[in-house]
């Protein structure tokens, strides 16, 4: 079996204080004992080495409980957006596209309904003007239909005038740009341009093949609620570009180690330092995100940043202002801190509502920040 790209080291060797990490594990175990979620997985890395990788609880509860393990693949929800954007980054560095290009430059029919001037930058920073659009289930296995439905999206407001989280819509459009430019299924492009070069094939998927689907954790939610993901082969193979990736926590920690390493993971140079500096820049400042209760999310080109304000989602208020990352609805957060060289991933399999969800993310991430020496 191919060696994982992050060699193992002890937390002490990598400069982590033991007390906060013990509290972190205790808190997750407490959540599971309270029935907050069936299972979870965490991974913590620094300076290109893996300090902690641990699974908790169960990845499935029906028809019988199954313990979560190192091989479990967890639904990443919107953590997937950063992987999709990484394929866009690769096309920028290849000189094939520019952030200032319009999506309609590659998808001429996307210009319908007044969308002709929407740029890739506006899509990436959640300023494109159609935050609630999505596609039908029929498109999951029919990307010609997906392209047609994406190009038929209608505007809800003038592009560029607001910041409002685009849950699925923007990254569906970006995935269609990837297909138009590369001539390949966006799932294969993300694998070949991002996942495989980093040595993460087998632990990170945008579109899970049939051979790996038995490893997928089931996703759960409150009784009677509509959970945004589903436990079907069709959903897992679809690899929706804004919400349908699967992976292990250590794979996501490794991805963010690449980012805090200025585009390099071990001997692999995936991106240039200038590209990483660009995509982790704060482009939206103190403008409130209307899809995030008005919180200033400090949007980069994929991840968002901590910034210096009193409120931030998921990254922890103790985070260095340059810390960047992304979350998955009601379940998870993954991030990197370029100041300390730390990356962290926390993934669960239950879509928990706010305010509890955001409150627990604050505590989880703050315990990691408190452990950094």
N, C-alpha and C positions, 0 to 999 in steps of 0.2 A: 504494500500500500504506500502511495506517495506520501512523503513527509509533509506535515503541515508547515506553512511558511513562517509561522512564529515559533521559535524554539521556546521550551519551557524554562522558567526561572522562578525562584521563590518570591513572594511579595516583599520580603525583607531585602533581598538582593536588588530589587527594583525601586526601593525607597518608599514602601508603603507601610504606614503604621498599622499594627495588628488590631488595635481596639476598634476603630471605625469599620474595618472589614468584618470583624466578628459581629458587630451590630447590624451590618448590612445583611449578613446571612440570617441572623436571628429575626430581622424584620420580615424577610421573605418567608421564612418558615412560619412566622406568626400569621402572615396573610393567608397562607395555605391552610393552616389549622383553623382559621376563622371562616374558611370557605370563600374567600375573596376571589380566588382563581384556582383551577386544578393543578397547574404546573407552571414552572418558570425555568429560565436558563440565563445565566450571567457569564460574562467574560470580561476580563480586565487585562490590559496590556500596557507596556511602556518601553520605549527605546527599542522597538522591534522584537520584544520578547513577551511571552504570555505568562502573566502572574497568577491568574485565577480563571478557571473554567469549571462551572458546576451547574448541575441540573437539580431541580427540586420537584417533588410531587409527581403528578401523572400527566402524560401528554394526551391520553384518551380516557374517557370514563364509561363509554358504551361500546359494545355490549358488556365489556368488562374493563376494569381499570388496567391501564398499562403504564408502568413507571417511565418517566422521562429519562432519557440517557444522552450520552454525547452525540449519538447519530441522529437524534430527533431533529426534524426540520420544522421550524416555527413560521407561522404566517407573519410576514413582515409588515403587512398593510403599507402605510405611506413611507416607511423606510425605503420601499422600492423606488420611490421617486429619485433618490440620489443615485441609484444604480442606473436608471434610465438616463439621467442627466450625465452620468459618466460616459455613456456612449456618445452623447452630444459633445462633451468635452473632447473626446478622441477625434471626432470629425472636425472640430475647430483646429486642433493641432495638426491634423492632416491637410489643412488648407481647403477643405471641401465645403465648409459653411462658415458663416460669421453670425455672431449674436445680433448684429444689426439687420440681418436679412429678414425679410417677411416670410412667414410660413407659406404664403401663396406663391412665393418664388419657386417652391418645390412641389406644392399642391395647388395648381391653378384654380381648381374648383373650390378651394377653401375661401376664396374671395367672396363667396355668396353671403348675403345678408350683412354686408358692410364690414367684413373681416379682412379685407384685402391688405390693410396696412398694419396688421398685428405682427409684431416682430418676435423672433425667438427669445429675445431678452424679456419681453412682456410676458410671454408664456412661462418662462423660467422663474420669474419673480411674482407670479400670481397677480398680474395686472392686465390680463388679456380681455376681461369683460364678459366672460361666460362661465362663472364659477360652478354653476349647478348642472351643467350639461353632462350627459353620459351616453353610453351606447347600449344597445340591446344585447341580450345573451347570445343571439344568433351570430353576432360578430366575433365571438370568442374564437371560433374555428374558421371564420371567413373574413380574412383581412381586407378583401376588396369591399365587402359590405361595411367593415369597420371604417375604412377610409371614406366611403360615401356618407356614412352617418356623421363622422367627425366634421367633414367639410360642410355639412348641412346645419351645424350648430348655429344658434341664433344668439345675438348679443343681448345682455341684460343691462349693460351700461357702456359708456364710451371707454374703449381701451386706454389705459394709462392714467385714468382719473381716480382710480381707487386701488387699494391693496385689499384683496379679498381671496382667501385661500381657495384654490381650485382643486377640489378633492380628487376628481378623476380627470376632468376635462382637458386641462393644459397638457398633461403628460400623455394622454391619448393622441393629442395633436402632435406632440414632439415625437412620439413613436412612429406616427405616419411619415413625418419628415425623415426619420432614420431609415425607414423602408424605401422612401423615394430616392434618397441619396445613395444608399448602399445597394439597392436592388435585392435586399434580403429581409426575411422575417425579423422584426425588431428583437425578438427573443434570442435568435441566433446571433445577431449583431452584438447584443449586450454580452452574451456568453463569450464570443470570440474576441471582442475588443477590451473587455473589462475583467470578467470573472476568470476565464482560463489563464490569461497572462499572469494574474496574481497568484495562481496556484490554488484557487478556491473552488474549482470544479468538483462537484460531489458534495459540497457543503453550502453552496449558494446557487439559487435558481430563480430565473424569471421565466416561468414555464417549467413545471416539474415533469420529467418524463415518467412514463408508466412504471419503469423499473425502480424508481425512487419514491413512489407515492405512498407505499406502506410505511415509510418513515415519517410522514407528515403528522404533526399534532392536529387534533381536532380543535376548532375554534368554538367558543361558547359565549353566551351573553345572558343577561337577566331574563327571567321567565317572562314570556309574552312580548319581548322586544324583538325588533328586526335587526339581526346581526349583519353588518356589511359584507362579511365574507361567508363562505359556505364550505362544507366538508364533502365536496364532490370531486370526482376525477376531472370533470369538465372545467371547474373553477381552477383547480390546481395546475392543470396543463395550460390554461389560458394565459397565465402570467400577465395579468393586466398591468400596464406600465406604471400606473400610479398607486397600485394597492395590492398586487397579487403575487409578489415575490415570496419565496421561502428560503430559510437559511438557518444556520446555527449561530449562536451568539458569538462564538470565537471567529467565525467568518466575518461577521460585521465588525468585530473589534479589529480584525486584520485589515479590513477595508479602510477603517479610519486611521489605523497605523500608517497606511500608505499616505493618507492625506496629511497627517501631522508630520510625516517624513518628507514633505514637499514633493510628493509624487512617486516616492520610491518605497518599495517593500523588499527588504533584503537586497538581493542582487538585481531585482527587477525595477527598472525605471519605466513606470507606466505613463507618467505625465511630467511636464517640466515644472520647476518651482514657480515660474511666473503664471502658469495656468492655475495652479492651486491657489496662489495669491489672489488671482482674479475671482475664482468661483467662491472663495470664502470672504469676499469683501461685502460690507454692509451697504446694500443698494437702496434700502427703503427707510433707513434711519428710524426716527421716532414716529413715522406714520403708523397709525393703528391699523391692524388687520381686522377688517369687519367680519371675517369668518372665524376669528379667534377672540371673540368678546372684546375687540378693540385694543388688544395688547399689541404693542410694537414688537414685531417678530424679527426685525433686522434681517430681511431676506437676502441671502446670497443667491448663487446660481445652482441651486440644488439644496444645500443645507441652509439653515438659518443660524444666527449668531446670538450669543448671550447679550452683548451690549452692556450698557452701564445703568440702565433703568432699574427701578425696584422690582418689576415684574417680568418674568420670562417663563415660558412653558418648557418643562421637561429637562432642561440643561442644568437646573439647580441654581439658586441665587448665589451660592458660594463660588460659582464658576468664574474663571478668568474671563474678562470681556471678549476675548478673541475665540473662546470655545465655540465650536460649531457642531451641528448635528441635525437629527430629524427624529420624529416619532411615528408611531403607528396608532391609529385611532383606538383609544381606550385600553391599549395593551402594552406599549413598549416605548423605549427611547434608546438611541445609539448616538454616541458623540465622540469627538476628539478635542483635545486641549493642546494647541501647538506650543503654549508656554511651558508646559510640564512634560510634554511628550506622551501623555496618557490618552488611551482610548478605552471606551467602556460600552458594553451592550447589555441591555436588560430586556428580555422578551417574555411575555406571558401568553396564555391561550384563553383569555376571557376579556371581552370588550366591556370594561367597567365604565360607568357613567361618571361625569363630574357632579359634585366637586371632589369626590373621593379620588378619582383617577389623577387629577393634577396634583392633589395634595401628596399622594404617595410617591409620584415621580419626583417632586421636590425633595422629599426625605431620602429617597433612594440615591439620587444623584449627589446630594449634599454629603451623604456618608462617604461616597467615593472621593469627593473633593477634600473632605476632612482627613482622609487617609494619606493624601499626597504630601510627602516630605521633599 
